Amino acid sequence: MSACDKCAEHKYQNRNLHKALELAGELGQRNKPLFRLAILSAELGELAHCYVRADTDPGNRLGLMAYAQTSVMDLLAQLAIMCREEGWDFDQLKEDGLAGAMDGGSWDS
């Protein structure tokens, strides 16, 4: 059990994740992009939740950041699957996106 699983907000978030996945399953029968977007939305919410909790509960930051990494992995996986389904080159999109972010001055290191 992660530190994130222990808090009431996360239990609420899990209910929302399950609802999103249920809806995504229904959408997936008709529309794969909407299926992926529903999952991406849920995972992004999980990531945001971990950062908010880490800010308000620094004692659990290490566990929350480990859970946040899992959310990032899930986001990347869903984006890669969506790109494959759409016939897009995930690696090229990632490379172009990073280059654009650095050129635009929004890339902080």
Secondary structure, 3 states (H helix, E strand, C coil): CCHHHHCHHHHHHHHHHHHHHHHHHHHHCCCHHHHHHHHHHHHHHHHHHHHHHHHHCHHHHHHHHHHHHHHHHHHHHHHHHHHHHHCCCHHHHHHHHHHHHHHCCCCCC
